[in-house]
Amino acid sequence: MAFTLTKDHVHSIVDAATRGDMLPFMTAADPELRWVIGSEKKDAARMTGAYTLASWGAEIGAPLRARLKDGVVKMNVTSVDVIGNKAFVEWNGEATQLNGAPYNNIWVLIFSEKTGKIVEIREYLDTALVQEVVQTNPL
């Protein structure tokens, strides 16, 4: 039976992530997932570039969390749309940087799925804000 991407399926992944439960996302992610943030070109200051799931965790997720007071961005899904095998997810999130400044960003992630697995994510966000977090909260 062919897999059909639905809003309910996407919500089952992203809503769990907003509660800190990453298991549905990790289960849905293809081991060879390609994750592109803002641009194909890697820029450590803005945390942009193309990553695998593992390299995203090491090069983006962990260094960003280390610059936040609780190591967590409180996320809220504001919109989910599905067109064919692509899901468009809009999030907003709030956190406090180690320096006490707010880190309030908005993301749009486009998930491309094949046979029920996320094979690519294209992520768009305020990379200037990310650069500010990196520059003003040295590790």
N, C-alpha and C positions, 0 to 999 in steps of 0.2 A: 504494500500500500504506500503510495506516494505521500511525502510529508507536505503539509500545507501550513505555511507560516500564518499565525493569527495574533491579534492583539492580546488575547488571553495568554497565549504561550509566552509572548514577550513580557507581559506583566508578571507572569510567574517567575521570570528571571530577575527583572529589574526591581520589582517591589521587594523581593527578598533581600536584594543587595542594599536597599535603603535601610533595612533593619539590621544590617551587618552580617547577614547570612549569604556568604559568597558561594556556597555549595551549588545552588542551581546554575549560577553563571559558570562556574568551573566545569560543571557537568555538560553544559550547553556549548562550551568553547571547544573548537577543534584543537587538538594538540599542536597543529601547525598554524594556528591563528596568526594573521597579519594585522597589526594594530598601527594605524597611521594617525599621528596627532598633528593637526594643522598643516603639515608639510612633509614631504618625503625626506627632506634634509634634516639630519639630527643637529639640534642646537641645545646643548645642555643648559644654557642660561634660561631658555624659554620652555624647556622640556618638550620639544617638538621632534618629529622624525618618525621613522618606521621601525617597529619593534615586533618581537614575538611575544607571546604571553609571558614567558619567563623573563625576557629582557625588560619588558614593561614593568614587571614587579621589582626588579633589581634597580633599574635606571630611572624609573618615574615614580611608582607607587611608594616604595620605601623612603627615598630621599624627600619626597613631598610630605609624607606623614611625619617624618622626623623633624620637620620645621613647623609643625602644628602642635598646640598645647596638649591636646588629648590624642593626637595622632589620628584623628578621625574627622572627616567632613560629613556633617549631617546632611544627607541628600534627600531630595524630594523630586519625584517624577511628576512633571507638569503636563506632558503630552506624549502619546504613543500613536504612531500611524504606521500602517503596513501597506506596502505596494509590492506585489509579487513576492520575491524572496528577500526584500529589504525592509528592515524596521527602522523607523526614525524616532529616536527617543530624545526628548528634551528634559533636562534636569536642572535644578538649581541646588546650590549647596552653601552651607555656612560653616565656618570654623574660625578659630582664633590662632593667629600666628604666635610663635614663641616670643616675638617682640611686643605682643599685645594688640597688634593691629588686626582688623577683621580680614578674613579671606572668604569673600562671598563671590562665587563665580557662577556662571551659567554654561552648561554644556549641551551640545547636540551630538549624539552618537548615531551613526548609521551602521546597523548590523547587516551584513550579508550572510545569509544562511543557505546551506545545502544539506539536504537529508537530515534536518533537525539540528545541525551543528553550526555555530557561528564561525565562519571561515575568515571574515575580515571585519574590522571595525575602523571607521573613519570618524575621528573625534575632532570637534571644533569647540574652542573655548577662548577666553580672554588670556592670551599668552603673555601679554604685557603684565598682567596681574601675577601670573606665575613667575615671571622674571623678577618682579618686585619681591615676592616671597623668597626666592632663591638668594637674591642680593642682600636682603635685609635680615636674613636669618641664617647666618653661616653655620655650617656643621662643624 
